[in-house]
Amino acid sequence: MTGSDEGVQSGAAAPAMSPAQARAARGLLGWSEADLARRSGCDEGLVRDFEAGYGDPPSGQIEALRSALTGAGIVFSEPPQQGVTLSEAHGVDEGTRLTNLTTENDR
């Protein structure tokens, strides 16, 4: 075997990321398409087109997007229950609870 295929069965490809997973991951992180593009080193148009299901970007670019999301705490689950979650190590900002809203923090 050659290359970096540690943990992957011979002949098996590294897990891909679906457009829906990318959108959901950005939502969990509160990132815009521009945020993901900047953090992954990819073009914002690539992020927009990939998430909309247009084109067929090179796997290296999809991996760059996935790597940026993973680095921010996103955990990808594979079929049959394909989805995304935020790792417990990365706290989720729940924002301000309704009972704590004031005229100063409701903007």
C-alpha positions as CSV (number, residue, x, y, z in Angstrom):
1,M,0.0,0.0,0.0
2,T,1.2,3.5,-0.7
3,G,0.0,6.9,0.3
4,S,-1.8,7.9,3.5
5,D,-4.5,5.3,3.8
6,E,-4.1,4.5,7.5
7,G,-7.4,3.4,8.9
8,V,-9.0,2.8,5.4
9,Q,-9.4,-0.6,4.0
10,S,-7.4,-1.4,0.9
11,G,-9.3,-0.1,-2.2
12,A,-11.7,2.0,-0.1
13,A,-11.9,5.7,-0.5
14,A,-11.8,8.2,2.3
15,P,-15.4,9.1,3.3
16,A,-16.9,11.9,1.3
17,M,-18.9,14.8,2.5
18,S,-22.4,15.5,1.0
19,P,-23.6,19.0,0.2
20,A,-26.3,18.6,2.9
21,Q,-23.6,17.7,5.5
22,A,-21.6,20.8,4.5
23,R,-24.6,23.1,5.0
24,A,-25.6,21.5,8.3
25,A,-22.0,21.7,9.6
26,R,-21.9,25.4,8.7
27,G,-25.2,25.9,10.5
28,L,-23.9,24.3,13.6
29,L,-20.9,26.5,13.6
30,G,-22.7,29.6,12.6
31,W,-20.4,30.1,9.6
32,S,-21.3,31.7,6.3
33,E,-20.2,30.3,3.0
34,A,-17.4,33.0,3.0
35,D,-16.3,31.8,6.5
36,L,-15.9,28.2,5.3
37,A,-14.2,29.4,2.1
38,R,-11.7,31.5,4.1
39,R,-11.0,28.8,6.6
40,S,-10.5,26.1,4.0
41,G,-8.5,28.1,1.5
42,C,-11.1,27.5,-1.2
43,D,-13.1,29.9,-3.3
44,E,-16.5,31.1,-2.0
45,G,-18.0,30.1,-5.3
46,L,-16.8,26.5,-4.8
47,V,-18.6,26.4,-1.4
48,R,-21.8,27.8,-2.8
49,D,-21.8,25.6,-5.9
50,F,-20.9,22.4,-3.9
51,E,-23.6,23.0,-1.3
52,A,-26.1,23.7,-4.1
53,G,-25.1,20.4,-5.8
54,Y,-23.7,22.0,-8.9
55,G,-20.6,20.7,-10.7
56,D,-18.2,18.1,-9.6
57,P,-15.3,19.7,-7.6
58,P,-12.1,17.8,-7.2
59,S,-12.0,15.5,-4.1
60,G,-9.1,17.5,-2.8
61,Q,-11.2,20.6,-2.5
62,I,-14.0,18.8,-0.8
63,E,-11.5,17.3,1.6
64,A,-10.2,20.9,2.3
65,L,-13.8,21.9,3.2
66,R,-14.3,18.8,5.4
67,S,-10.9,19.3,7.1
68,A,-11.8,22.9,8.0
69,L,-15.1,21.8,9.5
70,T,-13.6,18.9,11.3
71,G,-10.9,21.2,12.8
72,A,-13.7,23.4,14.2
73,G,-15.3,20.4,16.0
74,I,-17.7,18.9,13.4
75,V,-18.0,15.2,13.6
76,F,-19.3,13.5,10.4
77,S,-21.4,10.3,10.6
78,E,-21.6,8.0,7.6
79,P,-24.4,6.0,6.1
80,P,-26.9,4.7,7.0
81,Q,-27.3,7.6,9.5
82,Q,-25.4,10.2,7.5
83,G,-25.2,13.6,9.3
84,V,-23.1,15.9,11.4
85,T,-22.8,16.8,15.1
86,L,-20.6,19.2,17.0
87,S,-18.1,17.4,19.3
88,E,-18.6,17.9,23.0
89,A,-15.1,19.2,23.2
90,H,-16.2,22.3,21.3
91,G,-18.9,24.1,23.3
92,V,-22.0,25.4,21.6
93,D,-22.9,29.0,22.2
94,E,-26.6,28.8,23.0
95,G,-26.9,32.6,22.8
96,T,-28.9,34.5,25.3
97,R,-31.9,32.8,26.8
98,L,-35.3,34.4,26.4
99,T,-35.6,35.1,30.1
100,N,-32.3,36.9,30.1
101,L,-33.0,39.3,27.2
102,T,-32.9,43.0,27.9
103,T,-32.9,46.0,25.7
104,E,-29.1,45.9,25.8
105,N,-28.6,42.3,24.6
106,D,-31.6,41.7,22.3
107,R,-29.9,43.0,19.2
